[in-house]
Amino acid sequence: MELKVQIISILFSIIFGILFGVLYNLFYMFLNKGLIRYRILNCLLFSIDLILIYFIVSLKINTGDIRVTFLLFLYFSFLLTIKFTKSIRKSVKYLKKRSHLI
């Protein structure tokens, strides 16, 4: 695989990991609320949809050659996005609490 294709694939994995983290935070309410069978179904559909989108775009970029490094970049960018948005949520909750005290 050429260096240019590898760099594009790594950048795509990072961007998709960030997108995956943001979408997970947006749909958190739907993924973790309700009956257990609805939670399982929602989580399964959400995961399958995003995995299919990742593989289809990867197929267009580098003929579907998935390497471990691409998946690691995807995973770590997802984790960083989750940590970042959790810290934002905590600070927003703190500011809301503080504004009610004034």
Secondary structure as GFF3:
##gff-version 3
##sequence-region A 1 102
A	DSSP	alpha_helix	3	26	.	.	.	ID=ss1
A	DSSP	alpha_helix	28	31	.	.	.	ID=ss2
A	DSSP	alpha_helix	36	62	.	.	.	ID=ss3
A	DSSP	alpha_helix	68	101	.	.	.	ID=ss4
###
